[in-house]
Amino acid sequence: MIGRFLREPLLHFLLIGVALFMLYGVLNRGRSDAPRDIVISEARVEALAESFATVWMRPPTSEEIKGLVDDHIAEEIYYREAIAMGLDQDDTVIRRRLRQKMEFISEDAAAAAEPTDADLQAYLAAHPEKFLEPAELTFVQVYFSTEKRGDAARPSAEQLLAELQAGRGPAILADAGDPTLLPGDMQSASPQVIANTFGSDFAAQVVEAPVGQWTGPLQSGFGLHLVRVDDRKADAMPAFEQIRPLVLREWQSEQRTQSNKAFLDSLRAKYDIRVEGEAAALFAQPANSSGTPVK
């Protein structure tokens, strides 16, 4: 009878509960001065109700409001008890979330600043590369496989190039080269799109190719190409009015970055930071001419 009682899962559960309670008491000795009041303000209740309405597209009933408040109270109790037990310590997820919330504080301050058009135009002038419309090229190409033709690929390409430049050449260009899955032409393609298709070496060469005449052979990772560029549009800066939302977004992003850095620098100044081990050399501060470390 006693043996069966000792094997009861309920007894095991109760013993584990007692052990946890005792451990909690040991870990939290001296923390009894923590606030024990939980006040659910009217504003908090309204916020819970608004959150519910946002999700369910209707206001909550009285019973649902009671459930929302009960759930919030349970969350607050678990939060306080978890903090009191130190369960937030050395938890990577919690640490990252708290860091994120601290960064939100500084970002909110940066977001409150509304730039003038003069501010944005100054930012545009300082960072034109972010807003340039890239060049666009329209071209056709004939492909020669160095894998298939070997050393004969270049002479074959040069022979066809001479014919094309003389205005002769075949009626169907693809028939003059080798079969390939590469496109025979590209319309209004940016250098990046061309690089993604043919490789960066080919893109760099075709950007410099003359307009309206056959040129080559141009080398790519696939083989050789004869190319005729039919149209080229250079990089262009759009009018400020057209790209103002984009400039505003980039300006705000930089403001958030600078605000976060300034906020972190001000917080770091409150701490004496020491890095130990081999990594310490990475954080060594150079000294100025007087021998004083430069901060």
HELIX and SHEET records of a PDB file:
HELIX    1   1 ILE A    2  LEU A    6  1                                   5    
HELIX    2   2 PRO A    9  LEU A   27  1                                  19    
HELIX    3   3 GLU A   42  TRP A   56  1                                  15    
HELIX    4   4 SER A   62  ALA A   84  1                                  23    
HELIX    5   5 THR A   92  ALA A  111  1                                  20    
HELIX    6   6 ASP A  117  ALA A  126  1                                  10    
HELIX    7   7 PRO A  128  LYS A  130  5                                   3    
HELIX    8   8 THR A  146  ARG A  149  1                                   4    
HELIX    9   9 GLY A  150  ALA A  152  5                                   3    
HELIX   10  10 ALA A  153  GLN A  165  1                                  13    
HELIX   11  11 LEU A  173  ALA A  176  1                                   4    
HELIX   12  12 PRO A  191  PHE A  198  1                                   8    
HELIX   13  13 SER A  200  GLU A  208  1                                   9    
HELIX   14  14 PHE A  240  ARG A  268  1                                  29    
HELIX   15  15 GLU A  278  PHE A  283  5                                   6    
SHEET    1   A 4 ASP A 185  ALA A 189  0                                        
SHEET    2   A 4 GLU A 136  PHE A 144 -1                                        
SHEET    3   A 4 LEU A 224  LYS A 233 -1                                        
SHEET    4   A 4 TRP A 214  GLN A 219 -1                                        
END                                                                             
